[in-house]
Amino acid sequence: MRFTVDPADIPAEKVARRLHLTITQFEACKIRLFTRGFPRPDPDTGMYCLEAVDRWRQRRHPSLFPELTPADLAVSGVAPEKDLGAMAREAYRRQAPERRRNG
């Protein structure tokens, strides 16, 4: 009796097909994909994790797959109360009296 085993790790040719690309097209753009967080192949086998590839594809659309976006990284659309410049100026002002005392 034979059981079917769905692959968990797949070669670059199948990753390319999953992205609807030829292997040549995938090889030409994979560095740009890696800079965008595309999962890298396993260093020993050279195979790609199929689930990681699918999740990467889905995370490109957080409004369609919010369950894949961590709550603390979710974009709220609300501007912060203070920007980094304002916080730095406040810290500088708090330290100014101490600097005057120390000379």
FENQUI-V650924 format. One line per field, one symbol per residue. ss: DSSP state (h for helix, s for strand, l for the rest). A space follows every 10 residues. Layout:
# FENQUI-V650924
ss = ???
This chain:
# FENQUI-V650924
ss = llllllllss lhhhhhhhll llhhhhhhhh hhhhhlllll lllllllssh hhhhhhhhhl lllllhhhll hhhlllllll lllhhhhhhh hhhhhhhhhh hhl
